[in-house]
Amino acid sequence: MDIFNKVEDLGPVENVRVVHRRLRIPKHEYYNHILRYDGDNFEETAQFFVQDYLRAKKEEEAIVGMVRGWEEGDWVLLDAALRYPQCPEPR
């Protein structure tokens, strides 16, 4: 643990805006669509899905972060953390 005493925290840089995007997709169509992805787990394939969704909506500037997902009836719900790069304010 001694290494943590040598770490210098240079302070936060607020250069992204984080938005949570919530998507609801028909379950059958979602699972058929993600078969084309080469993901190893639910989160990875959900990230690919959100990236494709953003491309289709012409929102390619967003960086997809963690995506949570669950089923509700005939739907798959995704909660995607999206980061939008911003120019930092001068200090």
Phi and psi in degrees as GROMACS dihedral restraints (atoms count N, CA, C in turn):
[ dihedral_restraints ]
;  ai    aj    ak    al  type     phi  dphi    fc
    3     4     5     6     1   -62.1    20    10
    4     5     6     7     1   -27.7    20    10
    6     7     8     9     1   -60.6    20    10
    7     8     9    10     1   -31.1    20    10
    9    10    11    12     1   -68.9    20    10
   10    11    12    13     1   -22.1    20    10
   12    13    14    15     1   -73.9    20    10
   13    14    15    16     1   -16.5    20    10
   15    16    17    18     1   -97.8    20    10
   16    17    18    19     1    -4.1    20    10
   18    19    20    21     1   -78.1    20    10
   19    20    21    22     1   133.1    20    10
   21    22    23    24     1  -104.4    20    10
   22    23    24    25     1   117.8    20    10
   24    25    26    27     1   -84.8    20    10
   25    26    27    28     1   113.1    20    10
   27    28    29    30     1   -85.5    20    10
   28    29    30    31     1     6.8    20    10
   30    31    32    33     1    89.3    20    10
   31    32    33    34     1   159.8    20    10
   33    34    35    36     1   -75.4    20    10
   34    35    36    37     1   149.4    20    10
   36    37    38    39     1  -122.7    20    10
   37    38    39    40     1   116.2    20    10
   39    40    41    42     1   -91.2    20    10
   40    41    42    43     1    86.0    20    10
   42    43    44    45     1  -117.7    20    10
   43    44    45    46     1    11.4    20    10
   45    46    47    48     1  -138.7    20    10
   46    47    48    49     1   151.4    20    10
   48    49    50    51     1  -108.1    20    10
   49    50    51    52     1   127.9    20    10
   51    52    53    54     1  -103.4    20    10
   52    53    54    55     1   130.1    20    10
   54    55    56    57     1  -129.7    20    10
   55    56    57    58     1   137.7    20    10
   57    58    59    60     1   -96.6    20    10
   58    59    60    61     1   123.2    20    10
   60    61    62    63     1  -105.7    20    10
   61    62    63    64     1   125.5    20    10
   63    64    65    66     1  -106.3    20    10
   64    65    66    67     1   124.6    20    10
   66    67    68    69     1  -120.4    20    10
   67    68    69    70     1   143.5    20    10
   69    70    71    72     1  -123.9    20    10
   70    71    72    73     1   122.2    20    10
   72    73    74    75     1  -126.0    20    10
   73    74    75    76     1   137.9    20    10
   75    76    77    78     1   -56.4    20    10
   76    77    78    79     1   128.4    20    10
   78    79    80    81     1   -55.9    20    10
   79    80    81    82     1   -49.2    20    10
   81    82    83    84     1   -60.3    20    10
   82    83    84    85     1   -46.1    20    10
   84    85    86    87     1   -65.9    20    10
   85    86    87    88     1   -38.7    20    10
   87    88    89    90     1   -61.0    20    10
   88    89    90    91     1   -51.8    20    10
   90    91    92    93     1   -66.4    20    10
   91    92    93    94     1   -32.5    20    10
   93    94    95    96     1   -66.8    20    10
   94    95    96    97     1   -39.8    20    10
   96    97    98    99     1   -66.7    20    10
   97    98    99   100     1   -43.2    20    10
   99   100   101   102     1   -73.9    20    10
  100   101   102   103     1    -6.8    20    10
  102   103   104   105     1   -60.6    20    10
  103   104   105   106     1   -23.9    20    10
  105   106   107   108     1   -77.3    20    10
  106   107   108   109     1   -14.0    20    10
  108   109   110   111     1   -87.4    20    10
  109   110   111   112     1   151.6    20    10
  111   112   113   114     1  -103.2    20    10
  112   113   114   115     1    44.4    20    10
  114   115   116   117     1   -86.8    20    10
  115   116   117   118     1   153.7    20    10
  117   118   119   120     1   -91.8    20    10
  118   119   120   121     1   -18.3    20    10
  120   121   122   123     1  -152.0    20    10
  121   122   123   124     1   176.1    20    10
  123   124   125   126     1   -60.2    20    10
  124   125   126   127     1   -45.9    20    10
  126   127   128   129     1   -62.0    20    10
  127   128   129   130     1   -42.2    20    10
  129   130   131   132     1   -64.7    20    10
  130   131   132   133     1   -45.6    20    10
  132   133   134   135     1   -67.8    20    10
  133   134   135   136     1   -32.9    20    10
  135   136   137   138     1   -65.4    20    10
  136   137   138   139     1   -38.3    20    10
  138   139   140   141     1   -63.1    20    10
  139   140   141   142     1   -43.8    20    10
  141   142   143   144     1   -60.0    20    10
  142   143   144   145     1   -42.6    20    10
  144   145   146   147     1   -60.8    20    10
  145   146   147   148     1   -46.4    20    10
  147   148   149   150     1   -64.1    20    10
  148   149   150   151     1   -40.3    20    10
  150   151   152   153     1   -59.6    20    10
  151   152   153   154     1   -45.5    20    10
  153   154   155   156     1   -64.4    20    10
  154   155   156   157     1   -39.1    20    10
  156   157   158   159     1   -60.7    20    10
  157   158   159   160     1   -45.1    20    10
  159   160   161   162     1   -65.1    20    10
  160   161   162   163     1   -39.2    20    10
  162   163   164   165     1   -60.7    20    10
  163   164   165   166     1   -44.5    20    10
  165   166   167   168     1   -62.8    20    10
  166   167   168   169     1   -30.4    20    10
  168   169   170   171     1   -94.9    20    10
  169   170   171   172     1     8.1    20    10
  171   172   173   174     1    60.6    20    10
  172   173   174   175     1    39.4    20    10
  174   175   176   177     1  -118.0    20    10
  175   176   177   178     1    48.5    20    10
  177   178   179   180     1   -72.7    20    10
  178   179   180   181     1    -9.1    20    10
  180   181   182   183     1   -75.7    20    10
  181   182   183   184     1   -14.8    20    10
  183   184   185   186     1   -75.7    20    10
  184   185   186   187     1   142.4    20    10
  186   187   188   189     1  -104.8    20    10
  187   188   189   190     1   121.8    20    10
  189   190   191   192     1   -80.6    20    10
  190   191   192   193     1   126.2    20    10
  192   193   194   195     1  -102.4    20    10
  193   194   195   196     1  -140.1    20    10
  195   196   197   198     1   -65.5    20    10
  196   197   198   199     1   139.2    20    10
  198   199   200   201     1  -124.5    20    10
  199   200   201   202     1   122.0    20    10
  201   202   203   204     1   -99.0    20    10
  202   203   204   205     1   151.8    20    10
  204   205   206   207     1  -151.8    20    10
  205   206   207   208     1   155.7    20    10
  207   208   209   210     1  -159.0    20    10
  208   209   210   211     1   164.7    20    10
  210   211   212   213     1  -100.0    20    10
  211   212   213   214     1   143.1    20    10
  213   214   215   216     1  -140.0    20    10
  214   215   216   217     1   102.0    20    10
  216   217   218   219     1    62.0    20    10
  217   218   219   220     1  -124.1    20    10
  219   220   221   222     1   -91.3    20    10
  220   221   222   223     1    17.2    20    10
  222   223   224   225     1  -122.9    20    10
  223   224   225   226     1   152.7    20    10
  225   226   227   228     1  -108.8    20    10
  226   227   228   229     1   128.7    20    10
  228   229   230   231     1  -108.2    20    10
  229   230   231   232     1   135.0    20    10
  231   232   233   234     1  -121.8    20    10
  232   233   234   235     1   137.3    20    10
  234   235   236   237     1  -118.5    20    10
  235   236   237   238     1   105.1    20    10
  237   238   239   240     1  -108.0    20    10
  238   239   240   241     1   128.6    20    10
  240   241   242   243     1   -84.6    20    10
  241   242   243   244     1   119.9    20    10
  243   244   245   246     1  -115.2    20    10
  244   245   246   247     1   135.4    20    10
  246   247   248   249     1  -110.5    20    10
  247   248   249   250     1   129.8    20    10
  249   250   251   252     1  -112.6    20    10
  250   251   252   253     1   115.1    20    10
  252   253   254   255     1   -59.9    20    10
  253   254   255   256     1   139.8    20    10
  255   256   257   258     1  -130.2    20    10
  256   257   258   259     1   156.2    20    10
  258   259   260   261     1   -79.4    20    10
  259   260   261   262     1   127.0    20    10
  261   262   263   264     1   -66.5    20    10
  262   263   264   265     1   145.9    20    10
  264   265   266   267     1   -76.0    20    10
  265   266   267   268     1   136.2    20    10
  267   268   269   270     1   -64.1    20    10
  268   269   270   271     1   144.6    20    10
